[in-house]
Amino acid sequence: MAVLPLHYSLAPTADGYLVILMKAKPFGQQAGFPSLLVDAKTASSIEETGRYATAKYVNGNLRSSSGDYIYRNTSKAFTGAESYPVKFKKNGFEHLVTKTDEETIVVVSTPERTLFDSATVFSYLCAVFGILLLPVRLARKVWSGQGLLDLNLNQKIQTLLILLTLTAMVLFAWATKFYIEENYARKNRGLVREKMQSILRETSDQLSEEEALDFGMTDYVNRLFSQMSFIFYTDIHLFNSQGALVASSRMRMFNEGLISRKMHPEAYADLAFAGRTEYLHEERIGKLAYISAYTPLYNKQGNLLGYINLPYFARQAELEKEISSFLETVVNIFVLLFIISILIGLFISQWITAPLRVLRESLSAIELGKTNRILGYAGNDEIGLLVAEYNAKVSELEHNAERLAKSERESAWREMAKQVAHEIKNPLTPMKLTVQHLQRTLNQGDTVSAEQIERLTNNLVEQIDALTSIANAFSNFAKMPGTKAGPVFLKEVLQNTVTLFSHFDHIKITLDTEVVGQAKVTSDKDQLVRVFNNLIKNAVQSIPETKKGAVRVKLEKEGEGYKITVSDTGSGIDPELKDKIFVPNFTTKSRGMGLGLAMSKNIVEHSSGRIWYKSTPGEGSQFYVWLPAA
């Protein structure tokens, strides 16, 4: 604001004052250079308000309107409300109606939010959260000690599908964006050529009588170009044959020093020296890029007057809006495809890896000496080949297992034959000596008393009993693989076994159990009875007859099965013998063949259990048997 005093008389005081109020007025939507003269804040405000349509009604008649919404010429559609302002939806727009006074109604309208807009917000949120969760997931893998590329087959398939989808969408978006920009630029160049031809014809009609262009024509041509700029919606410059500016529809850009008063050198060289009739290229003012077209202007005699320049400022906002809309659509489609690819990846990975999981479970269940499952797979792909190879190897394994078992049986029979032969020789020698002694006595004619006959008979019966014991032990050990599995109640079996051994005077045998129910397992009952008989008998025999001792049998639940502990207060086991306890034919007793513990280990393992022991020399031993629950 400025205040200037006015003097009409000779009086020292002012006769009046001139008040000048200067207020900035933003440029409207005009073509060309005015966008350079609008500050960023105002340009942002203009862009923001461009989304709205407005209308003004006075006394029910439309006085002015702007924007994309087509208003009616009367305000009937916006009247009748009880109070103002009022908001409602109509024809795909949201309208805000306000009464400024009794005669004036102002309407502001904006496009109504659609389901697509909501989907876009959801897609953006999914993309943002996905980007935020990715480093968290990677950090967790690193924190847990895993490598970033340590993925199982399921994760690899899902990651591959997601990466393929992401790559395809990014390439598609980039290619489409490039196509839109190129198509938009090509369309603008065609539009510039059309405008240039129209302006050239109009200018030629007005200046065809001139012999040359001089600066005295500047005002006339400026007015002519100003009128034409509103018609063709573009700025127009005219340079003389030497490339100096003569006139322009917007001289302010040259006066402000934003543009040189000389013609672009490349355009001048191409038109003046190369003889081209048109030159079109991109020029810049600061960060603003625009298409600039040049063409020569001739008079009716065909003499060169100068060069017309047409700077065309493409509506960058429209291009950005078009690209933005396209990218929003791409993001929506990408999120949809991303979700679909995850679901498809889960399905495909499960479908592909299902035979592999079955194969892994079958491999983990393979045992020698048992019938292993053959997999069925109908496909002829790589998995089918793998399954076929697995089935072939299972058959081969069973065949080799049979051969190995046969070889082991033959080897065991040979070893047992040696042992049995050795054991049989021991009682046969005294039996032979006794019979030979009886034969010599009879040959010499001596009489044999009844006492000698009884002693001889007792000797023979004792040795025959030893041979029978050897034969039974050998027979029992040889029959171990043939089991009759069925339900066995451990509590009942242990109670009967403890009762059987309860007649010892110097040994106290007890059963301790806190298991609820009968502790059911699956095994051969007779063989389990034999195992517990052997363990308790060994515990009893480890305690000298001259010493009082105790044998404790304990039954308890452990994991998915039951653990039976047989502990004694006997002499214990020498640590040097710990690797030989369960070996056939090994014994620390003066009697027996050393097959009891080997037989027990064989029975327990065929029942899918395990047997082990702990011992302290001089204090006693503890034998443990674990069997899986039925």
C-alpha positions in Angstrom: 0.0 0.0 0.0 1.2 3.5 -0.8 -0.1 6.9 0.4 0.8 10.0 -1.8 -0.1 13.6 -0.7 -1.8 15.8 -3.3 -1.3 19.6 -3.5 -3.7 21.8 -5.5 -2.8 25.1 -3.8 0.2 26.8 -2.3 -0.7 25.7 1.2 2.0 23.8 3.1 -0.4 21.1 4.0 -1.7 18.5 1.5 -5.0 19.1 -0.1 -5.6 15.4 -0.3 -4.1 12.0 -0.4 -3.9 9.3 -3.1 -4.1 5.8 -1.6 -2.8 3.0 -3.7 -3.5 -0.6 -2.6 -1.6 -3.3 -4.5 -2.8 -6.9 -4.2 -1.2 -9.9 -5.9 -3.5 -11.6 -8.3 -2.7 -15.2 -9.3 -2.6 -16.1 -13.0 -5.5 -18.1 -14.3 -5.2 -21.1 -16.5 -3.4 -19.6 -19.4 -1.1 -21.1 -22.0 2.6 -20.8 -22.0 5.0 -18.9 -19.8 2.7 -17.7 -17.0 3.4 -21.0 -15.2 7.0 -19.8 -14.8 5.8 -16.6 -13.0 3.6 -18.4 -10.5 5.3 -19.1 -7.1 5.3 -22.7 -5.8 2.8 -22.0 -3.0 0.3 -20.5 -5.5 0.8 -23.2 -8.0 0.2 -25.9 -5.4 -3.0 -24.0 -4.3 -4.2 -23.9 -8.0 -3.5 -27.6 -8.4 -5.3 -28.4 -5.2 -8.4 -26.4 -6.1 -8.4 -27.9 -9.6 -10.0 -31.0 -8.1 -13.2 -29.1 -7.3 -16.0 -27.8 -9.4 -17.8 -24.6 -8.3 -21.0 -22.8 -9.2 -22.6 -19.5 -8.1 -26.4 -19.0 -8.3 -28.0 -15.5 -7.8 -31.8 -15.4 -7.5 -32.0 -19.0 -8.6 -30.0 -18.4 -11.9 -26.6 -19.7 -12.7 -24.1 -16.8 -12.9 -20.8 -18.6 -13.1 -19.3 -22.1 -12.9 -16.0 -24.0 -13.3 -14.7 -27.5 -13.1 -15.8 -30.9 -14.5 -19.3 -31.0 -13.1 -22.1 -29.8 -15.5 -24.4 -27.6 -13.4 -28.0 -26.8 -14.4 -29.0 -23.2 -15.2 -31.3 -23.0 -12.2 -30.6 -23.8 -8.5 -33.7 -26.1 -8.0 -31.4 -29.1 -7.4 -29.6 -27.3 -4.5 -32.6 -25.6 -2.7 -35.2 -26.9 -0.3 -32.8 -27.7 2.6 -33.9 -26.7 6.1 -30.5 -25.3 7.0 -27.2 -24.5 5.3 -24.5 -25.5 4.7 -25.8 -28.9 3.5 -23.9 -31.8 2.0 -25.3 -34.5 -0.3 -24.4 -36.9 -3.2 -25.7 -36.7 -6.7 -24.6 -37.9 -10.2 -21.3 -39.3 -8.8 -20.3 -36.1 -7.1 -20.4 -34.9 -3.5 -21.9 -31.4 -3.3 -21.5 -28.8 -0.5 -24.1 -26.1 -0.8 -23.8 -22.8 1.1 -26.0 -19.7 1.2 -24.0 -16.5 1.5 -27.2 -14.4 1.6 -30.8 -14.7 0.7 -30.2 -14.4 -3.1 -26.8 -16.1 -3.5 -26.0 -19.9 -3.3 -22.5 -21.2 -3.7 -21.9 -24.9 -4.6 -18.6 -26.8 -4.4 -18.5 -30.2 -5.9 -15.9 -33.0 -5.9 -16.0 -36.5 -7.4 -17.4 -39.1 -5.0 -15.0 -41.7 -3.6 -15.5 -45.0 -5.3 -14.7 -48.6 -4.4 -11.6 -48.2 -6.6 -10.3 -45.4 -4.4 -10.8 -47.5 -1.2 -9.0 -50.4 -2.9 -6.2 -48.0 -3.8 -5.8 -47.0 -0.1 -5.8 -50.7 0.9 -3.2 -51.5 -1.8 -0.9 -48.7 -0.7 -1.2 -49.9 3.0 -0.4 -53.4 1.9 2.6 -52.2 0.0 3.9 -50.0 2.8 3.4 -52.7 5.5 5.0 -55.3 3.2 8.1 -53.0 2.7 8.3 -52.4 6.5 7.9 -56.1 7.4 10.6 -57.3 4.9 13.6 -55.9 6.9 12.1 -57.2 10.1 11.8 -60.7 8.6 15.4 -60.5 7.3 16.6 -59.3 10.7 14.9 -62.2 12.5 16.6 -64.7 10.1 20.0 -63.1 10.8 19.3 -62.9 14.6 18.3 -66.6 14.6 21.6 -67.5 13.0 20.1 -68.4 9.6 21.5 -67.2 6.3 19.3 -64.8 4.2 19.2 -67.5 1.5 18.5 -70.4 3.8 15.1 -71.3 2.4 13.2 -74.6 2.3 11.6 -75.7 -1.0 8.2 -74.3 0.0 9.7 -70.9 0.6 11.8 -71.0 -2.5 8.8 -71.7 -4.7 6.7 -68.9 -3.0 9.6 -66.5 -3.2 10.1 -67.3 -6.9 6.5 -66.7 -7.8 6.4 -63.4 -5.8 9.6 -62.2 -7.5 8.3 -63.2 -10.9 5.1 -61.3 -10.3 6.9 -58.3 -8.9 9.4 -58.2 -11.8 6.6 -58.6 -14.4 4.6 -55.8 -12.8 7.6 -53.4 -12.5 8.6 -54.0 -16.1 5.0 -53.7 -17.2 4.6 -50.4 -15.3 7.9 -49.0 -16.6 7.1 -50.0 -20.2 3.6 -48.6 -20.0 4.8 -45.4 -18.4 7.4 -45.0 -21.1 4.7 -45.6 -23.8 2.3 -43.1 -22.2 5.0 -40.4 -22.1 6.2 -41.1 -25.7 2.7 -41.2 -27.0 1.9 -37.9 -25.1 5.0 -36.3 -26.6 4.2 -37.6 -30.1 0.7 -36.2 -29.7 2.0 -32.8 -28.6 4.4 -32.6 -31.5 1.6 -33.3 -33.9 -0.5 -30.7 -32.2 2.4 -28.2 -32.4 2.8 -28.8 -36.1 -0.9 -28.2 -36.7 -0.9 -25.0 -34.7 2.3 -23.9 -36.5 0.7 -24.3 -39.9 -2.4 -22.4 -38.9 -0.4 -19.5 -37.3 2.0 -19.5 -40.4 -1.0 -19.1 -42.8 -2.5 -16.4 -40.6 0.8 -14.5 -40.2 1.6 -14.8 -43.9 -1.8 -13.2 -44.8 -1.0 -10.3 -42.6 2.7 -9.7 -43.5 2.8 -11.0 -47.1 3.2 -7.4 -48.5 6.2 -6.6 -46.4 9.7 -6.5 -48.0 11.5 -7.0 -44.7 10.9 -7.0 -40.9 12.0 -4.0 -38.9 11.6 -3.1 -35.3 9.1 -0.4 -36.2 6.6 -3.2 -36.8 7.0 -4.5 -33.2 3.8 -3.0 -31.7 1.6 -4.0 -34.6 2.9 -7.6 -34.7 2.7 -7.8 -30.9 -1.0 -6.9 -31.0 -1.5 -9.4 -33.8 0.2 -12.2 -32.0 -1.7 -11.4 -28.7 -5.0 -11.9 -30.5 -3.7 -15.1 -32.1 -2.3 -16.5 -28.9 -5.8 -16.5 -27.3 -7.3 -18.2 -30.4 -4.6 -20.9 -30.6 -3.9 -21.1 -26.9 -0.1 -20.7 -27.2 2.6 -18.0 -27.3 4.1 -16.8 -30.6 7.5 -15.2 -31.3 8.8 -13.7 -34.5 12.5 -13.4 -35.3 14.0 -11.6 -38.3 16.2 -13.2 -40.9 19.3 -12.6 -38.7 17.7 -14.4 -35.8 16.9 -11.3 -33.7 13.6 -10.9 -31.9 11.1 -8.6 -33.6 7.8 -9.3 -31.8 6.2 -11.6 -29.3 2.8 -12.3 -27.8 4.4 -12.2 -24.4 7.3 -9.7 -24.4 7.5 -9.8 -20.6 9.5 -13.0 -20.7 12.2 -11.3 -22.8 12.0 -8.1 -20.8 12.6 -10.1 -17.6 15.6 -11.8 -19.1 14.2 -15.3 -18.9 14.6 -15.9 -22.6 17.3 -14.6 -24.9 16.3 -12.2 -27.7 18.3 -14.3 -30.1 17.0 -17.3 -31.8 18.2 -20.7 -30.7 21.5 -21.4 -32.5 20.7 -25.0 -33.5 17.3 -24.0 -34.9 18.9 -21.0 -36.8 21.6 -23.2 -38.2 19.2 -25.9 -39.4 16.7 -23.4 -41.0 19.2 -20.8 -42.4 22.0 -23.0 -43.6 20.6 -26.6 -43.8 17.5 -25.5 -45.7 15.0 -27.3 -43.5 11.4 -26.0 -43.5 10.7 -27.0 -39.9 12.7 -27.5 -36.8 11.2 -28.9 -33.6 13.1 -29.7 -30.4 13.0 -29.4 -26.6 14.2 -26.3 -24.9 14.4 -25.4 -21.2 14.0 -22.4 -18.9 15.4 -23.5 -15.6 13.7 -26.8 -14.8 10.8 -26.2 -17.1 11.0 -28.2 -20.4 8.9 -27.4 -23.4 8.6 -28.1 -27.1 9.8 -25.3 -29.3 8.9 -25.3 -33.1 10.5 -23.0 -35.7 9.5 -22.4 -39.3 10.5 -19.8 -41.9 8.1 -17.0 -42.9 8.1 -15.8 -46.6 6.4 -12.9 -48.3 4.3 -13.3 -51.5 7.5 -12.7 -53.6 9.1 -15.7 -51.9 11.7 -13.7 -50.0 12.6 -14.7 -46.4 11.1 -12.3 -43.9 12.1 -14.2 -40.7 11.3 -17.2 -38.5 8.2 -17.9 -36.4 8.7 -19.6 -33.1 6.0 -21.5 -31.3 6.8 -22.5 -27.7 4.3 -25.2 -26.6 3.9 -25.9 -22.9 2.4 -29.3 -22.5 0.0 -29.7 -19.6 2.4 -31.6 -17.4 -0.3 -31.9 -14.7 -2.5 -33.8 -17.1 0.3 -36.2 -18.0 1.2 -36.7 -14.3 -2.5 -37.3 -13.5 -2.7 -39.8 -16.3 0.4 -41.6 -15.2 -0.7 -41.4 -11.6 -4.0 -43.0 -12.4 -2.3 -45.7 -14.3 0.2 -46.4 -11.5 -2.7 -46.6 -9.0 -4.3 -49.2 -11.2 -1.0 -51.1 -11.5 -0.6 -51.0 -7.7 -4.2 -52.4 -7.2 -3.6 -55.1 -9.8 -0.2 -55.8 -8.3 -1.5 -56.3 -4.7 -4.3 -58.5 -6.1 -1.8 -60.5 -8.1 0.6 -60.5 -5.1 -2.1 -62.1 -2.9 -3.1 -64.5 -5.7 0.6 -65.4 -6.2 1.0 -66.1 -2.5 -2.0 -68.4 -2.5 -1.0 -70.1 -5.7 2.6 -70.4 -4.3 1.2 -72.1 -1.2 -0.9 -74.5 -3.2 1.8 -75.3 -5.7 4.5 -75.7 -3.0 2.2 -78.0 -1.0 1.3 -79.9 -4.2 4.9 -80.3 -5.3 6.4 -81.1 -1.8 3.7 -83.5 -0.7 5.4 -86.5 -2.3 8.7 -85.3 -1.0 7.3 -85.1 2.6 5.9 -88.6 2.2 9.3 -89.7 0.8 11.1 -88.1 3.8 8.7 -89.8 6.3 9.2 -93.1 4.5 13.0 -92.7 4.5 12.9 -91.9 8.2 10.8 -95.0 8.9 13.1 -97.4 7.0 14.4 -100.3 9.2 16.3 -103.3 8.4 14.4 -106.5 8.8 11.0 -104.9 8.3 8.7 -104.5 5.4 9.0 -100.9 4.2 6.3 -99.0 2.5 6.3 -98.6 -1.3 5.2 -95.1 -2.5 2.6 -94.6 -5.2 3.0 -91.7 -7.6 1.3 -91.5 -11.1 3.4 -88.7 -12.6 6.4 -89.1 -15.0 8.2 -86.0 -13.8 11.3 -85.6 -11.8 9.4 -86.4 -8.5 8.0 -89.5 -10.2 11.6 -90.6 -11.1 12.7 -89.9 -7.6 9.8 -92.0 -6.2 10.5 -94.8 -8.6 14.2 -94.7 -7.6 13.1 -94.8 -3.9 10.8 -97.8 -4.5 13.6 -99.6 -6.4 16.1 -98.9 -3.5 13.5 -100.1 -0.9 13.1 -103.4 -2.8 16.9 -103.6 -3.1 17.3 -102.8 0.6 14.8 -105.5 1.6 16.6 -108.0 -0.6 20.0 -107.0 0.8 18.5 -107.0 4.3 17.3 -110.6 3.8 20.7 -111.6 2.5 22.4 -109.8 5.4 20.1 -111.4 7.9 20.7 -114.8 6.3 24.4 -114.2 6.5 24.2 -113.0 10.1 22.1 -116.0 11.0 24.6 -118.4 9.3 27.4 -116.6 11.1 25.5 -116.7 14.4 24.7 -120.4 13.9 28.3 -121.1 13.3 29.3 -119.3 16.4 26.6 -120.9 18.4 27.5 -124.3 17.0 31.1 -123.8 18.2 29.8 -122.7 21.6 27.3 -125.5 21.9 29.9 -128.0 20.8 32.2 -126.6 23.5 29.5 -126.7 26.1 28.4 -130.2 25.2 32.0 -131.5 25.4 32.2 -130.6 29.0 29.4 -133.0 30.3 30.2 -135.7 27.7 33.7 -136.2 29.1 32.7 -137.2 32.6 29.8 -139.2 31.2 32.2 -141.1 29.0 34.6 -141.7 31.9 31.8 -143.0 34.1 30.5 -145.4 31.4 34.1 -146.6 30.7 34.7 -147.2 34.4 31.5 -149.2 34.6 32.5 -151.2 31.5 36.0 -152.1 33.0 34.4 -153.2 36.3 32.1 -155.5 34.4 34.8 -156.9 32.2 37.0 -157.7 35.2 34.1 -159.7 36.7 33.8 -157.4 39.7 30.4 -157.0 41.2 28.8 -153.6 41.1 26.9 -152.5 44.2 23.6 -150.7 44.3 25.4 -147.6 45.8 27.8 -147.5 42.8 24.9 -147.8 40.3 23.0 -145.0 42.1 26.1 -142.8 42.1 26.7 -143.5 38.4 23.0 -142.9 37.6 23.0 -139.5 39.5 26.2 -138.5 37.6 24.6 -139.3 34.2 21.3 -137.6 35.1 23.2 -134.5 36.2 25.2 -134.2 33.0 22.1 -135.0 30.9 20.3 -132.1 32.7 23.2 -129.8 31.8 22.9 -130.9 28.2 19.2 -130.2 28.3 19.7 -126.8 29.8 22.2 -126.0 27.0 19.9 -127.2 24.3 16.9 -125.2 25.7 18.9 -122.0 26.0 20.2 -122.4 22.5 16.7 -123.1 21.2 15.2 -120.1 23.0 17.8 -117.7 21.7 17.3 -119.0 18.1 13.6 -118.4 18.3 13.7 -114.7 19.4 12.8 -113.0 16.0 9.5 -114.9 15.8 7.3 -112.8 18.1 3.5 -112.7 18.6 2.8 -109.0 19.3 -0.3 -108.1 21.3 -1.4 -105.9 24.2 0.6 -106.4 27.4 -0.2 -104.8 30.7 3.1 -104.1 32.4 1.7 -103.6 35.9 0.2 -107.1 35.9 3.3 -108.8 34.4 5.6 -107.1 37.0 3.4 -108.0 39.9 3.3 -111.7 38.9 7.1 -111.7 38.3 7.9 -110.1 41.7 5.5 -112.6 43.4 7.4 -115.5 41.8 10.7 -114.4 43.3 9.4 -113.4 46.7 10.5 -116.7 48.4 14.1 -115.6 49.2 14.8 -115.2 52.9 17.8 -112.9 52.7 16.5 -110.7 49.8 13.6 -108.3 49.9 11.9 -107.8 46.5 9.5 -104.8 46.1 7.4 -103.3 43.3 7.0 -99.5 43.2 4.7 -97.8 40.7 2.7 -94.6 40.5 1.3 -95.3 37.0 -2.4 -94.9 36.7 -4.0 -97.9 34.9 -2.3 -101.0 33.7 0.5 -99.4 31.6 -0.4 -100.9 28.2 2.3 -101.7 25.6 2.4 -103.8 22.5 4.8 -106.7 22.6 5.0 -110.5 23.1 3.9 -111.2 26.6 5.8 -114.4 27.1 9.0 -112.8 25.9 8.6 -109.8 28.2 8.0 -112.2 31.1 11.3 -113.9 30.1 13.0 -110.4 30.1 11.8 -109.4 33.6 12.5 -112.9 34.9 16.1 -112.7 33.7 16.6 -109.2 35.0 15.3 -110.0 38.5 17.1 -113.4 38.6 20.4 -111.6 37.7 19.7 -109.0 40.4 19.1 -111.8 43.0 22.2 -113.7 41.9 24.3 -110.6 42.3 23.6 -110.5 46.0 25.7 -113.1 48.0 23.7 -115.7 50.1 25.6 -114.6 53.1 24.4 -111.0 52.8 21.0 -109.5 53.1 20.0 -107.3 50.2 17.1 -105.7 48.3 15.8 -105.8 44.8 13.5 -102.9 43.8 11.4 -102.9 40.7 10.0 -99.5 39.7 7.4 -98.7 36.9 7.0 -95.1 35.8 5.7 -93.0 32.9 8.4 -91.4 30.8 7.7 -89.5 27.6 5.6 -91.5 25.2 6.2 -94.8 27.0 7.0 -96.5 30.2 10.3 -97.1 32.0 11.0 -100.2 34.2 13.9 -100.0 36.6 15.3 -103.2 38.3 17.9 -102.1 40.9 19.8 -104.3 43.4 22.3 -103.9 46.2 24.6 -106.6 44.9 28.3 -106.5 44.0 27.9 -104.4 40.8 29.6 -104.8 37.4 33.2 -104.1 36.7 33.5 -101.0 34.4 35.9 -103.0 32.1 33.0 -105.3 31.2 30.5 -102.6 30.3 30.8 -103.3 26.5 30.3 -107.0 26.9 27.2 -107.2 29.1 24.7 -107.6 26.2 27.1 -109.7 24.0 25.9 -113.4 23.4 28.0 -116.1 25.2 29.4 -113.7 27.7 28.7 -114.3 31.4 30.3 -113.4 34.7 28.6 -116.4 36.5 30.0 -119.9 37.0 26.9 -121.3 35.4 24.9 -120.4 32.3 25.7 -119.7 28.7 25.6 -115.8 28.8 22.5 -115.7 26.6 20.1 -114.1 29.1 20.9 -110.4 28.6 21.6 -110.8 24.9 18.1 -112.4 24.6 16.5 -109.6 26.7 18.1 -106.9 24.5 16.9 -108.7 21.4 13.3 -108.9 22.8 13.2 -105.3 23.9 14.5 -103.9 20.6 12.0 -105.9 18.6 9.3 -104.2 20.7 10.7 -100.8 19.6 12.2 -100.2 23.0 15.6 -99.9 24.5 17.6 -101.4 27.4 20.6 -100.0 29.3 22.2 -100.1 32.7 24.2 -98.2 35.3 26.4 -99.9 37.9 28.6 -99.0 40.8 31.0 -101.8 41.9 30.4 -102.8 45.5 27.1 -100.9 45.7 24.8 -102.5 43.1 23.3 -102.1 39.6 20.3 -100.6 37.9 18.9 -102.1 34.7 16.4 -99.9 32.7 13.9 -101.0 30.1 11.8 -98.4 28.1 8.9 -99.5 26.0 6.6 -97.3 23.9 3.0 -97.0 25.1 0.4 -98.8 23.0 
